[in-house]
Amino acid sequence: MSGAGPRDAHAPERCDLAVVGGGIIGLAVARALARRNPLASVCVLEREHQVATHQTGHNSGVIHAGVYYTPGSLKARLCVEGAREMYEYCEQHEIPSERCGKVIIATDRAELARLEELERRGRANGVPGLRRIDAAGIEELEPHARGIAGLHSPNTGIADFQAVARSYARDVLDTGGSVATGCEVLRVAVQGRSLRLTHAHGTTTAGHAVFCAGAWADRLAVAAGASPDPRIVPFRGAYLRLVPERRPLVRALIYPVPDPSLPFLGVHLTRHIDGDVLIGPTALIAGARDAYRLATVRRRDLLDTLEWPGTWRMLRRWWSTGLAELSRAALLSAFVRTAARYVPELQVADVRPAFAGVRAQALGRDGRLLDDFAFSHTERALHVRNAPSPAATSSLAIARHVADEAQRAFDLER
Ligand SMILES: Cc1cc2nc3c(=O)[nH]c(=O)nc-3n(C[C@H](O)[C@H](O)[C@H](O)COP(=O)(O)OP(=O)(O)OC[C@H]3O[C@@H](n4cnc5c(N)ncnc54)[C@H](O)[C@@H]3O)c2cc1C
C-alpha cells in the first residue's frame, strides 16, 4: 500500500464484518474489530477513491482535550480518553503531532460566567493541566492576543488526522482485513443470517455491518430500516490562511468562548502541524453534503434539508446566529473582524482564502442540534448517527465503544 492509502482494491463477495465508510471513524472501528476478532474477515467499503476524503481530510486538525463537553456525556469521556490515545498512537506510528496547548479567551465581562462554566466542565471531565489565566497570562502565552481572562489547556494539541486515518487503514490491512475504495454502498438488505450490501463493485454478503458514513449516515441507516430521525444537515465551514510573514501572530491555538447551546466552537486561530495558520471555520447550512465550494448545490441534499421539519424549527431559534454566519461567509472583512476580537492586529491583507470542510451534523425532528455522539441499531447492523467534532480526536475511544457494542449486539466470540 502506498503512503497515500489504499486505492480501489476490490470488495470481497463475503466477509464476517463489513464497515461502510473509510473516514477516521470507520477505519478506527474496522481496526478495533479486526484486532479483537482475528478469526473474522473484516472489510471496509469506501465510496471515494481514497480513504479520509471528507470530514477527516477537511478539519482544524486539533486534538481536543475535553474542556467543552457536558460532564457524563459520551463526548466528555471519549474525548479525554481518545486524546490520550491519539498522542500515544501518533508517537508509536511516527505521525507528527504536538501538544502545543490552547487558550480560550473572554473579551468582555458578559463571557466570564461562560468561561467559568467551561473551567468547571473541564475539571469535571478530568482535563489535565487546565488553568485560569488573566490578561497578562494571555499575552505571555500568545503575545498578539488580547482578552480580559482566559483558560489555558496545555494538553490540547495538533495532528494530521488524514495521516492518522491512513495509518489505521494500514493497520486493517496488516491484520488481514481489506479496504475497498471507489465502492459506494447503494442498498442494504437482510438476507437470512446475513446482510447483503449492494455497491459499486457488485455485492458483499456480510455477517454484520457497522455504518460510519459521516454526512451520509442517515441515508444508509434508513436504507437498513432505521428511523429517519435524526437527519444529517451539512454545515459548511470555510477557513482563511495567514500569509506566511504574518504567521507569528499566532503561536499555537486561540479560541473564543463558545455559545454553550450550539455544538460549534466558533471561529478560532489554529497553527497546523505543517506550520500553516488557519482562521475559521464558519458554520453555514450548505446546499450539498460535499459543498467544498460554496456554489455546490445538489438537489437531493437540498430537498433533504428543506423538507426536514427540524430545519425550520432550528432556523426559527437561531436566525440571528445564521445571519452573522451569512455575513462572515459573504464578507471577508466580517470574517476577519470576528478573529480580530482576539488578535487585534489582524487585517484583511494578512489573510488568503483556504479550504472548506462540511460538518455532518445530526438535527432532530424537534429542531435540536444533537450535541453528543449518537449510535443506533438495526438488524445485524450498528450505525454511527452523529460523530461531529471532537470525533477525530476521539476516534480510538469511539472505536472501542462501538466494538464493545458490536461484541454484544452481534454476539461475537472473543
Ligand atoms: C470544519 C471541521 C472542523 C473540524 N475540526 C475538528 C478538530 O479540530 N478536531 C476533531 O477532533 N474533530 C474535528 N472535526 C470533526 C472531525 O473531522 C469528524 O468528526 C471526523 O472526521 C468524522 O469522521 P467520520 O469517519 O465519521 O466521517 P468522514 O471523514 O466524513 O468519513 C465518512 C466516510 O464515509 C464514506 N461514505 C459515505 N457514504 C458512503 C456509502 N454509501 N458507501 C461507502 N462509503 C460511504 C465517505 O466517502 C467518507 O469517506 C471537524 C470537522 C469539520 C468539518
The ligand as a Gaussian input file, in Angstrom:
#p B3LYP/6-31G(d) Opt

LIG

0 1
 C      -14.675000      22.095000       9.573000
 C      -14.428000      20.974000      10.536000
 C      -13.516000      21.139000      11.590000
 C      -13.296000      20.078000      12.491000
 N      -12.308000      20.198000      13.426000
 C      -12.021000      19.126000      14.222000
 C      -10.934000      19.155000      15.130000
 O      -10.182000      20.122000      15.174000
 N      -10.738000      18.093000      15.952000
 C      -11.548000      16.983000      15.914000
 O      -11.334000      16.064000      16.694000
 N      -12.565000      16.914000      15.029000
 C      -12.797000      17.940000      14.176000
 N      -13.801000      17.864000      13.267000
 C      -14.645000      16.677000      13.247000
 C      -13.979000      15.513000      12.545000
 O      -13.354000      15.888000      11.343000
 C      -15.066000      14.462000      12.275000
 O      -15.778000      14.267000      13.461000
 C      -14.480000      13.136000      11.828000
 O      -13.607000      13.320000      10.740000
 C      -15.633000      12.208000      11.461000
 O      -15.090000      11.080000      10.837000
 P      -16.041000      10.109000      10.028000
 O      -15.224000       8.945000       9.654000
 O      -17.279000       9.889000      10.840000
 O      -16.528000      10.966000       8.784000
 P      -15.879000      11.194000       7.346000
 O      -14.439000      11.531000       7.449000
 O      -16.743000      12.195000       6.667000
 O      -15.990000       9.773000       6.665000
 C      -17.200000       9.196000       6.260000
 C      -16.861000       8.333000       5.074000
 O      -17.991000       7.567000       4.676000
 C      -17.944000       7.452000       3.266000
 N      -19.269000       7.105000       2.755000
 C      -20.386000       7.844000       2.807000
 N      -21.407000       7.208000       2.214000
 C      -20.933000       6.019000       1.778000
 C      -21.506000       4.935000       1.087000
 N      -22.786000       4.926000       0.699000
 N      -20.716000       3.862000       0.777000
 C      -19.412000       3.836000       1.169000
 N      -18.823000       4.859000       1.820000
 C      -19.572000       5.947000       2.120000
 C      -17.496000       8.833000       2.823000
 O      -16.999000       8.849000       1.497000
 C      -16.453000       9.156000       3.871000
 O      -15.150000       8.786000       3.474000
 C      -14.030000      18.881000      12.350000
 C      -14.921000      18.724000      11.278000
 C      -15.096000      19.741000      10.372000
 C      -15.997000      19.516000       9.193000

